[in-house]
């Protein structure tokens, strides 16, 4: 046997010994004489996007509804506005949790969870610390770069599950090397969960529609994600949400004549997001057309509910885009961050969305030319992966090795 092959075999055996899960989990474990299930969520939390937090919150809410005796905690950056609104207790880090290894590990030791769910976050040392203490680990990846980050040798060794929160048609096949690593380490292949989001709440939907004088199918949602993304536009650094707001004004002006000539009651709903810190629409813009409704931010469940009965939408390429597709909406998709183009391109290729550059005039024009999405029996669909995630987590927590 040559030296290279022998070295590979020795390395493989060493990784199998150190990377094997040490889980002895049931639905409840005893800590300090208290019977409970403990789950810690560590989503990426930044002043730009909010998708990871919304996804984790949807899971947390579903778990809280499903399991009576459960304790849930979050680790969030102190920089984000939504940290103070989280309905669960929060451990805070000065900036993103990924930059504070020791602090996150300290929170893990303090809380003693049964499982930690890292949404696009989690350093190798944090994952290793969990495994050394018999804690189940889940890594969530929302695009190819993140998925392969989770498949890095030092992370994969200490990760029980990798959830891919993309529709299957948007997931690239694993490389030969990735499959080889998974096989060597005896790990599960990444699980194609699909997008995770809170299902619409009909009671909240009715309340919101009444509050804003909206009728089902008679409003357009305009939203640039969390509201913290910036970009260059006409020689200036601007908040992307302000470009979406300008598109909302142009759209309202263009549809004003349609309302006068028909019985259309279409309204434009601009939602800025929790990370937005600008001034929003000026009074002049609002006076131009009273059919523009400006909302600073909405709770996750409220946003999802309101989106579910919209006429159409202008959205960024994040998690809200996939939600809108799952509701059968016609959507103009705009890439507001580099990682979103991959998802948008996959959806465009399936005929599910129309793409526009982040320019107000072009966004408004694209929405005006939208046709109601028509899907035949062979068309690709997007389904909520929330329940698949819950089932897989339940399987993981009940595993005995």
CORUR-V952294 format. One line per field, one symbol per residue. phi: phi as a letter, one per 20 degrees, with the letter a starting at -180 (. if undefined). psi: psi as a letter, one per 20 degrees, with the letter a starting at -180 (. if undefined). burial: # if it has 16 or more other C-alpha atoms within 10 Angstrom, else .. Layout:
# CORUR-V952294
phi=???
psi=???
burial=???
This chain:
# CORUR-V952294
phi=.ffffffffffffffffeefgdecdcfcceclmdeadccddcegccfeecgffffffffffffffedfdcdccddcfffeffffdffdgceddgcggfecgfffffffffelffbcdeelcnegfffffgffdmdfccddcdbgffffffefgfeggddecdddecfgfdefffffffffffffemeffgeffnfdbffgdfffgffffffdlddgmcbdecbdmfndecbeblncecfgffffffffffffffefffffebefdfcddedeofefceenffgffffgbfeeddcgacfgffffffffdffabdcfeefffffgffemeecedcfdbffffgfffffffemebdecffcgffffffffdfdggdcefeffccdfegfffffffffffefcd
psi=prgghhgggggghghhghipqlpmqahqqpplkpoqpppppmqporjfriggghghhgggggghhhpgnqppqqoqpihqhihiipiqqppqqgbphijmghgghhhghghmrhqpoookaoqhhggggghijkpqpppppirgghghghjqghghhkphqopolqqhijpqqqrghghgggggikrqqppnhrqpqpqqohghgggghggjlqqpjkqpppplcijjqqrpoljqoqphhhhhhhhgghghghighhhhiajpkpqpooohqhjpjahaprhghhhhojjppppgrqqghgggghhhkrgaqoqrkbhhghgghhikqppoppoirhihhgggghhghjkhrpqqrlpgghgghhhhjqqppppahiqqrpqpjghhggghhggghjqp.
burial=..............##..#####.#.###......#########################.##......##############....#.####.####.#..###.##..##############.######.############.##.###.###############..##.........##..#.#.##.#########....#..##....##.#.############........##############..##........############...##...#...#.####..#..######################################.###.#####....#####.####.#####.............######..##..#..##....
